[in-house]
């Protein structure tokens, strides 16, 4: 797996994961939408820690800085 998630993208994903978890665990968002946000937050957290997003490979995106 080649890294395709840049540092700014990682920070945004981690922040979103924390916000989604906070919304779910405080009871602000419940039910099916709450579970979807919780799972999506988990995916965001995992892809930011790994540094690889499979969806980016499908659409040909790469947010990593170009190394010279």
Secondary structure, 3 states (H helix, E strand, C coil): CCCCCCHHHHHHHHHHHHHHHHHHHCCCCCHHHHHHHHHHHHHHHHHHHHCCCHHHHHHCCCCCCCCC
